[in-house]
Amino acid sequence: MIAWVVDFFGEERHALRRRRLFYLALVLSVIADFLVSREHAEYVWERLPGWPALYGFGSCVLLIFVSKFLGHRCGLMRREDYYD
């Protein structure tokens, strides 16, 4: 079972299937957001359909860019053979 999972996420021949699963999960998360009650929302943007999915995606992208910046520009990342 674990070998199948590693092959699925590691091999190029499964790229189309991975992409389709990603898009399906994305669409399902946005559709599920339309089914949630918003009567107890405190802020205006919390009442917008799809806001949690958009906020989560934006947060992940921002986290990736900040970590890349810290690693490459601020010198936190070392060469691959640093400890050899």
PyMOL Python script that loads the backbone (N, CA, C, O; Angstrom):
from pymol import cmd

cmd.read_pdbstr("""\
ATOM      1  N   MET A   1       0.822  -1.196   0.000  1.00  0.00           N
ATOM      2  CA  MET A   1       0.000   0.000   0.000  1.00  0.00           C
ATOM      3  C   MET A   1       0.861   1.253   0.000  1.00  0.00           C
ATOM      4  O   MET A   1       0.602   2.178  -0.769  1.00  0.00           O
ATOM      5  N   ILE A   2       1.888   1.298   0.857  1.00  0.00           N
ATOM      6  CA  ILE A   2       2.740   2.485   0.926  1.00  0.00           C
ATOM      7  C   ILE A   2       3.544   2.651  -0.355  1.00  0.00           C
ATOM      8  O   ILE A   2       3.824   3.776  -0.769  1.00  0.00           O
ATOM      9  N   ALA A   3       3.914   1.555  -0.979  1.00  0.00           N
ATOM     10  CA  ALA A   3       4.651   1.644  -2.243  1.00  0.00           C
ATOM     11  C   ALA A   3       3.772   2.256  -3.327  1.00  0.00           C
ATOM     12  O   ALA A   3       4.263   3.025  -4.154  1.00  0.00           O
ATOM     13  N   TRP A   4       2.497   1.933  -3.339  1.00  0.00           N
ATOM     14  CA  TRP A   4       1.584   2.512  -4.322  1.00  0.00           C
ATOM     15  C   TRP A   4       1.461   4.027  -4.106  1.00  0.00           C
ATOM     16  O   TRP A   4       1.444   4.794  -5.069  1.00  0.00           O
ATOM     17  N   VAL A   5       1.378   4.450  -2.846  1.00  0.00           N
ATOM     18  CA  VAL A   5       1.255   5.878  -2.543  1.00  0.00           C
ATOM     19  C   VAL A   5       2.524   6.617  -2.967  1.00  0.00           C
ATOM     20  O   VAL A   5       2.442   7.694  -3.558  1.00  0.00           O
ATOM     21  N   VAL A   6       3.689   6.052  -2.673  1.00  0.00           N
ATOM     22  CA  VAL A   6       4.945   6.681  -3.063  1.00  0.00           C
ATOM     23  C   VAL A   6       5.049   6.749  -4.578  1.00  0.00           C
ATOM     24  O   VAL A   6       5.462   7.776  -5.117  1.00  0.00           O
ATOM     25  N   ASP A   7       4.686   5.689  -5.269  1.00  0.00           N
ATOM     26  CA  ASP A   7       4.715   5.703  -6.733  1.00  0.00           C
ATOM     27  C   ASP A   7       3.725   6.716  -7.291  1.00  0.00           C
ATOM     28  O   ASP A   7       4.022   7.406  -8.267  1.00  0.00           O
ATOM     29  N   PHE A   8       2.551   6.807  -6.676  1.00  0.00           N
ATOM     30  CA  PHE A   8       1.523   7.711  -7.178  1.00  0.00           C
ATOM     31  C   PHE A   8       1.984   9.167  -7.103  1.00  0.00           C
ATOM     32  O   PHE A   8       1.754   9.936  -8.037  1.00  0.00           O
ATOM     33  N   PHE A   9       2.629   9.550  -6.006  1.00  0.00           N
ATOM     34  CA  PHE A   9       3.054  10.933  -5.852  1.00  0.00           C
ATOM     35  C   PHE A   9       4.443  11.199  -6.410  1.00  0.00           C
ATOM     36  O   PHE A   9       4.850  12.357  -6.505  1.00  0.00           O
ATOM     37  N   GLY A  10       5.170  10.172  -6.778  1.00  0.00           N
ATOM     38  CA  GLY A  10       6.531  10.379  -7.245  1.00  0.00           C
ATOM     39  C   GLY A  10       6.751  10.195  -8.729  1.00  0.00           C
ATOM     40  O   GLY A  10       7.680  10.777  -9.289  1.00  0.00           O
ATOM     41  N   GLU A  11       5.928   9.408  -9.374  1.00  0.00           N
ATOM     42  CA  GLU A  11       6.176   9.095 -10.781  1.00  0.00           C
ATOM     43  C   GLU A  11       5.404  10.026 -11.705  1.00  0.00           C
ATOM     44  O   GLU A  11       4.286  10.449 -11.409  1.00  0.00           O
ATOM     45  N   GLU A  12       6.031  10.327 -12.819  1.00  0.00           N
ATOM     46  CA  GLU A  12       5.454  11.254 -13.794  1.00  0.00           C
ATOM     47  C   GLU A  12       4.238  10.667 -14.506  1.00  0.00           C
ATOM     48  O   GLU A  12       3.383  11.419 -14.974  1.00  0.00           O
ATOM     49  N   ARG A  13       4.145   9.361 -14.595  1.00  0.00           N
ATOM     50  CA  ARG A  13       3.028   8.755 -15.326  1.00  0.00           C
ATOM     51  C   ARG A  13       1.687   8.972 -14.627  1.00  0.00           C
ATOM     52  O   ARG A  13       0.634   8.804 -15.242  1.00  0.00           O
ATOM     53  N   HIS A  14       1.718   9.344 -13.345  1.00  0.00           N
ATOM     54  CA  HIS A  14       0.489   9.607 -12.602  1.00  0.00           C
ATOM     55  C   HIS A  14       0.175  11.101 -12.496  1.00  0.00           C
ATOM     56  O   HIS A  14      -0.707  11.492 -11.731  1.00  0.00           O
ATOM     57  N   ALA A  15       0.883  11.933 -13.250  1.00  0.00           N
ATOM     58  CA  ALA A  15       0.733  13.385 -13.121  1.00  0.00           C
ATOM     59  C   ALA A  15      -0.673  13.843 -13.485  1.00  0.00           C
ATOM     60  O   ALA A  15      -1.241  14.685 -12.789  1.00  0.00           O
ATOM     61  N   LEU A  16      -1.235  13.317 -14.539  1.00  0.00           N
ATOM     62  CA  LEU A  16      -2.581  13.730 -14.956  1.00  0.00           C
ATOM     63  C   LEU A  16      -3.620  13.345 -13.911  1.00  0.00           C
ATOM     64  O   LEU A  16      -4.522  14.128 -13.617  1.00  0.00           O
ATOM     65  N   ARG A  17      -3.503  12.162 -13.354  1.00  0.00           N
ATOM     66  CA  ARG A  17      -4.439  11.713 -12.317  1.00  0.00           C
ATOM     67  C   ARG A  17      -4.300  12.557 -11.048  1.00  0.00           C
ATOM     68  O   ARG A  17      -5.299  12.903 -10.418  1.00  0.00           O
ATOM     69  N   ARG A  18      -3.055  12.888 -10.673  1.00  0.00           N
ATOM     70  CA  ARG A  18      -2.836  13.757  -9.502  1.00  0.00           C
ATOM     71  C   ARG A  18      -3.462  15.121  -9.718  1.00  0.00           C
ATOM     72  O   ARG A  18      -4.108  15.660  -8.819  1.00  0.00           O
ATOM     73  N   ARG A  19      -3.274  15.683 -10.903  1.00  0.00           N
ATOM     74  CA  ARG A  19      -3.833  16.999 -11.208  1.00  0.00           C
ATOM     75  C   ARG A  19      -5.353  16.970 -11.165  1.00  0.00           C
ATOM     76  O   ARG A  19      -5.972  17.903 -10.653  1.00  0.00           O
ATOM     77  N   ARG A  20      -5.956  15.928 -11.685  1.00  0.00           N
ATOM     78  CA  ARG A  20      -7.415  15.820 -11.652  1.00  0.00           C
ATOM     79  C   ARG A  20      -7.930  15.676 -10.225  1.00  0.00           C
ATOM     80  O   ARG A  20      -8.949  16.271  -9.873  1.00  0.00           O
ATOM     81  N   LEU A  21      -7.239  14.895  -9.401  1.00  0.00           N
ATOM     82  CA  LEU A  21      -7.632  14.774  -7.993  1.00  0.00           C
ATOM     83  C   LEU A  21      -7.498  16.097  -7.256  1.00  0.00           C
ATOM     84  O   LEU A  21      -8.332  16.426  -6.412  1.00  0.00           O
ATOM     85  N   PHE A  22      -6.469  16.849  -7.565  1.00  0.00           N
ATOM     86  CA  PHE A  22      -6.289  18.157  -6.951  1.00  0.00           C
ATOM     87  C   PHE A  22      -7.437  19.087  -7.320  1.00  0.00           C
ATOM     88  O   PHE A  22      -8.008  19.744  -6.450  1.00  0.00           O
ATOM     89  N   TYR A  23      -7.774  19.146  -8.591  1.00  0.00           N
ATOM     90  CA  TYR A  23      -8.879  20.010  -9.022  1.00  0.00           C
ATOM     91  C   TYR A  23     -10.205  19.558  -8.430  1.00  0.00           C
ATOM     92  O   TYR A  23     -11.039  20.387  -8.067  1.00  0.00           O
ATOM     93  N   LEU A  24     -10.401  18.263  -8.331  1.00  0.00           N
ATOM     94  CA  LEU A  24     -11.634  17.748  -7.722  1.00  0.00           C
ATOM     95  C   LEU A  24     -11.717  18.159  -6.253  1.00  0.00           C
ATOM     96  O   LEU A  24     -12.775  18.589  -5.795  1.00  0.00           O
ATOM     97  N   ALA A  25     -10.624  18.034  -5.516  1.00  0.00           N
ATOM     98  CA  ALA A  25     -10.620  18.443  -4.107  1.00  0.00           C
ATOM     99  C   ALA A  25     -10.859  19.939  -3.977  1.00  0.00           C
ATOM    100  O   ALA A  25     -11.546  20.377  -3.055  1.00  0.00           O
ATOM    101  N   LEU A  26     -10.305  20.726  -4.884  1.00  0.00           N
ATOM    102  CA  LEU A  26     -10.505  22.167  -4.860  1.00  0.00           C
ATOM    103  C   LEU A  26     -11.958  22.536  -5.111  1.00  0.00           C
ATOM    104  O   LEU A  26     -12.520  23.372  -4.403  1.00  0.00           O
ATOM    105  N   VAL A  27     -12.558  21.928  -6.097  1.00  0.00           N
ATOM    106  CA  VAL A  27     -13.966  22.203  -6.420  1.00  0.00           C
ATOM    107  C   VAL A  27     -14.871  21.732  -5.283  1.00  0.00           C
ATOM    108  O   VAL A  27     -15.823  22.426  -4.927  1.00  0.00           O
ATOM    109  N   LEU A  28     -14.591  20.576  -4.719  1.00  0.00           N
ATOM    110  CA  LEU A  28     -15.417  20.078  -3.615  1.00  0.00           C
ATOM    111  C   LEU A  28     -15.320  20.969  -2.381  1.00  0.00           C
ATOM    112  O   LEU A  28     -16.313  21.150  -1.675  1.00  0.00           O
ATOM    113  N   SER A  29     -14.160  21.520  -2.114  1.00  0.00           N
ATOM    114  CA  SER A  29     -14.033  22.400  -0.951  1.00  0.00           C
ATOM    115  C   SER A  29     -14.809  23.701  -1.151  1.00  0.00           C
ATOM    116  O   SER A  29     -15.392  24.219  -0.199  1.00  0.00           O
ATOM    117  N   VAL A  30     -14.825  24.231  -2.364  1.00  0.00           N
ATOM    118  CA  VAL A  30     -15.595  25.453  -2.634  1.00  0.00           C
ATOM    119  C   VAL A  30     -17.089  25.158  -2.610  1.00  0.00           C
ATOM    120  O   VAL A  30     -17.864  25.961  -2.089  1.00  0.00           O
ATOM    121  N   ILE A  31     -17.509  24.025  -3.163  1.00  0.00           N
ATOM    122  CA  ILE A  31     -18.930  23.648  -3.132  1.00  0.00           C
ATOM    123  C   ILE A  31     -19.385  23.415  -1.699  1.00  0.00           C
ATOM    124  O   ILE A  31     -20.484  23.828  -1.327  1.00  0.00           O
ATOM    125  N   ALA A  32     -18.567  22.766  -0.896  1.00  0.00           N
ATOM    126  CA  ALA A  32     -18.930  22.510   0.496  1.00  0.00           C
ATOM    127  C   ALA A  32     -19.074  23.811   1.275  1.00  0.00           C
ATOM    128  O   ALA A  32     -19.839  23.879   2.236  1.00  0.00           O
ATOM    129  N   ASP A  33     -18.347  24.837   0.868  1.00  0.00           N
ATOM    130  CA  ASP A  33     -18.451  26.117   1.556  1.00  0.00           C
ATOM    131  C   ASP A  33     -19.814  26.766   1.339  1.00  0.00           C
ATOM    132  O   ASP A  33     -20.258  27.539   2.188  1.00  0.00           O
ATOM    133  N   PHE A  34     -20.479  26.481   0.245  1.00  0.00           N
ATOM    134  CA  PHE A  34     -21.818  27.025  -0.001  1.00  0.00           C
ATOM    135  C   PHE A  34     -22.860  26.385   0.915  1.00  0.00           C
ATOM    136  O   PHE A  34     -23.942  26.944   1.099  1.00  0.00           O
ATOM    137  N   LEU A  35     -22.556  25.241   1.482  1.00  0.00           N
ATOM    138  CA  LEU A  35     -23.510  24.533   2.333  1.00  0.00           C
ATOM    139  C   LEU A  35     -23.404  24.925   3.809  1.00  0.00           C
ATOM    140  O   LEU A  35     -24.209  24.472   4.623  1.00  0.00           O
ATOM    141  N   VAL A  36     -22.436  25.747   4.159  1.00  0.00           N
ATOM    142  CA  VAL A  36     -22.201  26.127   5.543  1.00  0.00           C
ATOM    143  C   VAL A  36     -23.067  27.330   5.905  1.00  0.00           C
ATOM    144  O   VAL A  36     -23.210  28.266   5.118  1.00  0.00           O
ATOM    145  N   SER A  37     -23.639  27.293   7.097  1.00  0.00           N
ATOM    146  CA  SER A  37     -24.440  28.414   7.588  1.00  0.00           C
ATOM    147  C   SER A  37     -23.525  29.570   7.973  1.00  0.00           C
ATOM    148  O   SER A  37     -22.475  29.364   8.581  1.00  0.00           O
ATOM    149  N   ARG A  38     -23.931  30.790   7.614  1.00  0.00           N
ATOM    150  CA  ARG A  38     -23.120  31.965   7.887  1.00  0.00           C
ATOM    151  C   ARG A  38     -23.821  32.953   8.825  1.00  0.00           C
ATOM    152  O   ARG A  38     -23.481  34.136   8.840  1.00  0.00           O
ATOM    153  N   GLU A  39     -24.760  32.495   9.579  1.00  0.00           N
ATOM    154  CA  GLU A  39     -25.524  33.424  10.412  1.00  0.00           C
ATOM    155  C   GLU A  39     -24.736  33.928  11.618  1.00  0.00           C
ATOM    156  O   GLU A  39     -25.118  34.938  12.209  1.00  0.00           O
ATOM    157  N   HIS A  40     -23.659  33.267  11.998  1.00  0.00           N
ATOM    158  CA  HIS A  40     -22.876  33.704  13.147  1.00  0.00           C
ATOM    159  C   HIS A  40     -21.539  34.321  12.739  1.00  0.00           C
ATOM    160  O   HIS A  40     -20.618  34.384  13.554  1.00  0.00           O
ATOM    161  N   ALA A  41     -21.419  34.772  11.504  1.00  0.00           N
ATOM    162  CA  ALA A  41     -20.174  35.381  11.043  1.00  0.00           C
ATOM    163  C   ALA A  41     -20.009  36.756  11.678  1.00  0.00           C
ATOM    164  O   ALA A  41     -20.970  37.521  11.769  1.00  0.00           O
ATOM    165  N   GLU A  42     -18.803  37.067  12.114  1.00  0.00           N
ATOM    166  CA  GLU A  42     -18.538  38.352  12.767  1.00  0.00           C
ATOM    167  C   GLU A  42     -18.162  39.438  11.771  1.00  0.00           C
ATOM    168  O   GLU A  42     -18.516  40.601  11.965  1.00  0.00           O
ATOM    169  N   TYR A  43     -17.457  39.080  10.720  1.00  0.00           N
ATOM    170  CA  TYR A  43     -16.968  40.062   9.766  1.00  0.00           C
ATOM    171  C   TYR A  43     -17.649  39.866   8.416  1.00  0.00           C
ATOM    172  O   TYR A  43     -18.184  38.797   8.123  1.00  0.00           O
ATOM    173  N   VAL A  44     -17.619  40.916   7.601  1.00  0.00           N
ATOM    174  CA  VAL A  44     -18.299  40.893   6.304  1.00  0.00           C
ATOM    175  C   VAL A  44     -17.690  39.840   5.385  1.00  0.00           C
ATOM    176  O   VAL A  44     -18.416  39.121   4.698  1.00  0.00           O
ATOM    177  N   TRP A  45     -16.346  39.743   5.368  1.00  0.00           N
ATOM    178  CA  TRP A  45     -15.701  38.797   4.459  1.00  0.00           C
ATOM    179  C   TRP A  45     -15.958  37.344   4.844  1.00  0.00           C
ATOM    180  O   TRP A  45     -15.790  36.457   4.007  1.00  0.00           O
ATOM    181  N   GLU A  46     -16.354  37.080   6.063  1.00  0.00           N
ATOM    182  CA  GLU A  46     -16.685  35.710   6.460  1.00  0.00           C
ATOM    183  C   GLU A  46     -18.012  35.250   5.861  1.00  0.00           C
ATOM    184  O   GLU A  46     -18.298  34.053   5.836  1.00  0.00           O
ATOM    185  N   ARG A  47     -18.802  36.166   5.390  1.00  0.00           N
ATOM    186  CA  ARG A  47     -20.083  35.821   4.759  1.00  0.00           C
ATOM    187  C   ARG A  47     -19.932  35.520   3.267  1.00  0.00           C
ATOM    188  O   ARG A  47     -20.873  35.032   2.642  1.00  0.00           O
ATOM    189  N   LEU A  48     -18.785  35.798   2.700  1.00  0.00           N
ATOM    190  CA  LEU A  48     -18.558  35.559   1.274  1.00  0.00           C
ATOM    191  C   LEU A  48     -18.362  34.068   1.005  1.00  0.00           C
ATOM    192  O   LEU A  48     -17.553  33.425   1.673  1.00  0.00           O
ATOM    193  N   PRO A  49     -19.085  33.517   0.046  1.00  0.00           N
ATOM    194  CA  PRO A  49     -18.873  32.098  -0.294  1.00  0.00           C
ATOM    195  C   PRO A  49     -17.489  31.905  -0.919  1.00  0.00           C
ATOM    196  O   PRO A  49     -17.074  32.681  -1.780  1.00  0.00           O
ATOM    197  N   GLY A  50     -16.801  30.890  -0.490  1.00  0.00           N
ATOM    198  CA  GLY A  50     -15.478  30.590  -1.011  1.00  0.00           C
ATOM    199  C   GLY A  50     -14.358  31.323  -0.297  1.00  0.00           C
ATOM    200  O   GLY A  50     -13.191  31.111  -0.625  1.00  0.00           O
ATOM    201  N   TRP A  51     -14.671  32.179   0.671  1.00  0.00           N
ATOM    202  CA  TRP A  51     -13.636  32.925   1.379  1.00  0.00           C
ATOM    203  C   TRP A  51     -12.642  32.026   2.123  1.00  0.00           C
ATOM    204  O   TRP A  51     -11.437  32.254   2.016  1.00  0.00           O
ATOM    205  N   PRO A  52     -13.097  31.013   2.871  1.00  0.00           N
ATOM    206  CA  PRO A  52     -12.107  30.178   3.567  1.00  0.00           C
ATOM    207  C   PRO A  52     -11.145  29.464   2.614  1.00  0.00           C
ATOM    208  O   PRO A  52      -9.960  29.331   2.920  1.00  0.00           O
ATOM    209  N   ALA A  53     -11.640  29.007   1.472  1.00  0.00           N
ATOM    210  CA  ALA A  53     -10.760  28.339   0.503  1.00  0.00           C
ATOM    211  C   ALA A  53      -9.761  29.326  -0.078  1.00  0.00           C
ATOM    212  O   ALA A  53      -8.582  29.004  -0.227  1.00  0.00           O
ATOM    213  N   LEU A  54     -10.221  30.516  -0.403  1.00  0.00           N
ATOM    214  CA  LEU A  54      -9.331  31.537  -0.953  1.00  0.00           C
ATOM    215  C   LEU A  54      -8.311  31.991   0.084  1.00  0.00           C
ATOM    216  O   LEU A  54      -7.135  32.165  -0.237  1.00  0.00           O
ATOM    217  N   TYR A  55      -8.748  32.181   1.311  1.00  0.00           N
ATOM    218  CA  TYR A  55      -7.851  32.585   2.393  1.00  0.00           C
ATOM    219  C   TYR A  55      -6.802  31.499   2.662  1.00  0.00           C
ATOM    220  O   TYR A  55      -5.624  31.810   2.839  1.00  0.00           O
ATOM    221  N   GLY A  56      -7.213  30.254   2.695  1.00  0.00           N
ATOM    222  CA  GLY A  56      -6.273  29.161   2.919  1.00  0.00           C
ATOM    223  C   GLY A  56      -5.254  29.041   1.804  1.00  0.00           C
ATOM    224  O   GLY A  56      -4.068  28.835   2.062  1.00  0.00           O
ATOM    225  N   PHE A  57      -5.710  29.168   0.559  1.00  0.00           N
ATOM    226  CA  PHE A  57      -4.793  29.095  -0.580  1.00  0.00           C
ATOM    227  C   PHE A  57      -3.803  30.251  -0.550  1.00  0.00           C
ATOM    228  O   PHE A  57      -2.604  30.056  -0.748  1.00  0.00           O
ATOM    229  N   GLY A  58      -4.308  31.452  -0.302  1.00  0.00           N
ATOM    230  CA  GLY A  58      -3.424  32.616  -0.237  1.00  0.00           C
ATOM    231  C   GLY A  58      -2.410  32.502   0.893  1.00  0.00           C
ATOM    232  O   GLY A  58      -1.250  32.882   0.735  1.00  0.00           O
ATOM    233  N   SER A  59      -2.849  31.979   2.029  1.00  0.00           N
ATOM    234  CA  SER A  59      -1.934  31.802   3.160  1.00  0.00           C
ATOM    235  C   SER A  59      -0.840  30.800   2.834  1.00  0.00           C
ATOM    236  O   SER A  59       0.322  31.018   3.178  1.00  0.00           O
ATOM    237  N   CYS A  60      -1.196  29.708   2.175  1.00  0.00           N
ATOM    238  CA  CYS A  60      -0.189  28.702   1.803  1.00  0.00           C
ATOM    239  C   CYS A  60       0.819  29.267   0.810  1.00  0.00           C
ATOM    240  O   CYS A  60       2.020  29.031   0.942  1.00  0.00           O
ATOM    241  N   VAL A  61       0.339  30.010  -0.181  1.00  0.00           N
ATOM    242  CA  VAL A  61       1.242  30.605  -1.167  1.00  0.00           C
ATOM    243  C   VAL A  61       2.175  31.608  -0.486  1.00  0.00           C
ATOM    244  O   VAL A  61       3.373  31.636  -0.765  1.00  0.00           O
ATOM    245  N   LEU A  62       1.624  32.424   0.399  1.00  0.00           N
ATOM    246  CA  LEU A  62       2.448  33.396   1.118  1.00  0.00           C
ATOM    247  C   LEU A  62       3.497  32.697   1.994  1.00  0.00           C
ATOM    248  O   LEU A  62       4.645  33.138   2.059  1.00  0.00           O
ATOM    249  N   LEU A  63       3.109  31.629   2.652  1.00  0.00           N
ATOM    250  CA  LEU A  63       4.043  30.870   3.483  1.00  0.00           C
ATOM    251  C   LEU A  63       5.188  30.298   2.646  1.00  0.00           C
ATOM    252  O   LEU A  63       6.340  30.307   3.080  1.00  0.00           O
ATOM    253  N   ILE A  64       4.877  29.807   1.462  1.00  0.00           N
ATOM    254  CA  ILE A  64       5.915  29.257   0.585  1.00  0.00           C
ATOM    255  C   ILE A  64       6.877  30.350   0.138  1.00  0.00           C
ATOM    256  O   ILE A  64       8.092  30.151   0.164  1.00  0.00           O
ATOM    257  N   PHE A  65       6.346  31.512  -0.274  1.00  0.00           N
ATOM    258  CA  PHE A  65       7.216  32.593  -0.727  1.00  0.00           C
ATOM    259  C   PHE A  65       8.082  33.147   0.405  1.00  0.00           C
ATOM    260  O   PHE A  65       9.254  33.453   0.189  1.00  0.00           O
ATOM    261  N   VAL A  66       7.523  33.279   1.596  1.00  0.00           N
ATOM    262  CA  VAL A  66       8.309  33.776   2.730  1.00  0.00           C
ATOM    263  C   VAL A  66       9.410  32.776   3.084  1.00  0.00           C
ATOM    264  O   VAL A  66      10.543  33.182   3.345  1.00  0.00           O
ATOM    265  N   SER A  67       9.104  31.490   3.100  1.00  0.00           N
ATOM    266  CA  SER A  67      10.126  30.501   3.431  1.00  0.00           C
ATOM    267  C   SER A  67      11.214  30.440   2.355  1.00  0.00           C
ATOM    268  O   SER A  67      12.390  30.272   2.678  1.00  0.00           O
ATOM    269  N   LYS A  68      10.837  30.573   1.090  1.00  0.00           N
ATOM    270  CA  LYS A  68      11.848  30.605   0.021  1.00  0.00           C
ATOM    271  C   LYS A  68      12.732  31.847   0.169  1.00  0.00           C
ATOM    272  O   LYS A  68      13.949  31.769   0.002  1.00  0.00           O
ATOM    273  N   PHE A  69      12.120  32.986   0.483  1.00  0.00           N
ATOM    274  CA  PHE A  69      12.887  34.210   0.668  1.00  0.00           C
ATOM    275  C   PHE A  69      13.867  34.065   1.829  1.00  0.00           C
ATOM    276  O   PHE A  69      15.039  34.419   1.705  1.00  0.00           O
ATOM    277  N   LEU A  70      13.385  33.544   2.956  1.00  0.00           N
ATOM    278  CA  LEU A  70      14.266  33.368   4.109  1.00  0.00           C
ATOM    279  C   LEU A  70      15.391  32.382   3.820  1.00  0.00           C
ATOM    280  O   LEU A  70      16.523  32.573   4.265  1.00  0.00           O
ATOM    281  N   GLY A  71      15.078  31.337   3.079  1.00  0.00           N
ATOM    282  CA  GLY A  71      16.098  30.339   2.779  1.00  0.00           C
ATOM    283  C   GLY A  71      17.137  30.812   1.800  1.00  0.00           C
ATOM    284  O   GLY A  71      18.330  30.591   2.004  1.00  0.00           O
ATOM    285  N   HIS A  72      16.698  31.469   0.725  1.00  0.00           N
ATOM    286  CA  HIS A  72      17.633  31.841  -0.335  1.00  0.00           C
ATOM    287  C   HIS A  72      18.276  33.203  -0.102  1.00  0.00           C
ATOM    288  O   HIS A  72      19.486  33.346  -0.284  1.00  0.00           O
ATOM    289  N   ARG A  73      17.513  34.185   0.286  1.00  0.00           N
ATOM    290  CA  ARG A  73      18.041  35.552   0.404  1.00  0.00           C
ATOM    291  C   ARG A  73      18.668  35.847   1.769  1.00  0.00           C
ATOM    292  O   ARG A  73      19.618  36.626   1.851  1.00  0.00           O
ATOM    293  N   CYS A  74      18.161  35.249   2.821  1.00  0.00           N
ATOM    294  CA  CYS A  74      18.671  35.549   4.165  1.00  0.00           C
ATOM    295  C   CYS A  74      19.722  34.554   4.633  1.00  0.00           C
ATOM    296  O   CYS A  74      20.229  34.673   5.748  1.00  0.00           O
ATOM    297  N   GLY A  75      20.052  33.591   3.813  1.00  0.00           N
ATOM    298  CA  GLY A  75      21.142  32.678   4.116  1.00  0.00           C
ATOM    299  C   GLY A  75      20.813  31.564   5.092  1.00  0.00           C
ATOM    300  O   GLY A  75      21.728  30.987   5.680  1.00  0.00           O
ATOM    301  N   LEU A  76      19.563  31.242   5.285  1.00  0.00           N
ATOM    302  CA  LEU A  76      19.229  30.154   6.195  1.00  0.00           C
ATOM    303  C   LEU A  76      19.432  28.783   5.572  1.00  0.00           C
ATOM    304  O   LEU A  76      19.620  27.800   6.289  1.00  0.00           O
ATOM    305  N   MET A  77      19.398  28.706   4.254  1.00  0.00           N
ATOM    306  CA  MET A  77      19.558  27.429   3.577  1.00  0.00           C
ATOM    307  C   MET A  77      21.045  27.179   3.311  1.00  0.00           C
ATOM    308  O   MET A  77      21.777  28.087   2.918  1.00  0.00           O
ATOM    309  N   ARG A  78      21.469  25.959   3.528  1.00  0.00           N
ATOM    310  CA  ARG A  78      22.869  25.579   3.303  1.00  0.00           C
ATOM    311  C   ARG A  78      22.970  24.696   2.062  1.00  0.00           C
ATOM    312  O   ARG A  78      21.975  24.178   1.555  1.00  0.00           O
ATOM    313  N   ARG A  79      24.203  24.547   1.596  1.00  0.00           N
ATOM    314  CA  ARG A  79      24.433  23.658   0.459  1.00  0.00           C
ATOM    315  C   ARG A  79      24.057  22.240   0.843  1.00  0.00           C
ATOM    316  O   ARG A  79      24.011  21.896   2.024  1.00  0.00           O
ATOM    317  N   GLU A  80      23.790  21.423  -0.159  1.00  0.00           N
ATOM    318  CA  GLU A  80      23.389  20.042   0.088  1.00  0.00           C
ATOM    319  C   GLU A  80      24.485  19.248   0.772  1.00  0.00           C
ATOM    320  O   GLU A  80      24.189  18.362   1.574  1.00  0.00           O
ATOM    321  N   ASP A  81      25.727  19.537   0.480  1.00  0.00           N
ATOM    322  CA  ASP A  81      26.846  18.795   1.078  1.00  0.00           C
ATOM    323  C   ASP A  81      27.487  19.568   2.238  1.00  0.00           C
ATOM    324  O   ASP A  81      28.680  19.402   2.491  1.00  0.00           O
ATOM    325  N   TYR A  82      26.740  20.387   2.931  1.00  0.00           N
ATOM    326  CA  TYR A  82      27.269  21.236   4.003  1.00  0.00           C
ATOM    327  C   TYR A  82      27.870  20.410   5.142  1.00  0.00           C
ATOM    328  O   TYR A  82      28.922  20.773   5.670  1.00  0.00           O
ATOM    329  N   TYR A  83      27.227  19.313   5.529  1.00  0.00           N
ATOM    330  CA  TYR A  83      27.697  18.519   6.657  1.00  0.00           C
ATOM    331  C   TYR A  83      28.661  17.404   6.252  1.00  0.00           C
ATOM    332  O   TYR A  83      29.108  16.652   7.117  1.00  0.00           O
ATOM    333  N   ASP A  84      28.989  17.274   4.985  1.00  0.00           N
ATOM    334  CA  ASP A  84      29.899  16.206   4.548  1.00  0.00           C
ATOM    335  C   ASP A  84      31.348  16.573   4.780  1.00  0.00           C
ATOM    336  O   ASP A  84      32.242  15.786   4.468  1.00  0.00           O
TER     337      ASP A  84
END
""", "prot")
cmd.dss("prot")
cmd.show_as("cartoon", "prot")
cmd.util.cbc("prot")
cmd.orient("prot")
